[in-house]
Amino acid sequence: MSQEEKSTLSGGDYEVDDVTAGAEPWEPIETKLVLWSLAVAAIVLILGLIFVPTSILH
């Protein structure tokens, strides 16, 4: 398969090894950053759901 044929948007011709060939290893600090970001986002969402409706009603 030529490079021109691989440059289409179709992903059916790619294998997992083709996609992850140049990927860097996942560091433990990156896992912590993702988990803390999700936790902070969940807390902000809950606080927003509590405070926004009460501020509109008053």
GISUL-V906508 format. One record per pair of residues at least 12 apart in sequence whose C-alpha atoms are under 8 Angstrom apart, sorted by the first residue. I is the first residue (numbers start at 1). GAP is how many residues later the second one is. D is the distance in Angstrom with one decimal. If there is no record, write none. Layout:
BEGIN
I;GAP;D, I;GAP;D
END
This chain:
BEGIN
none
END
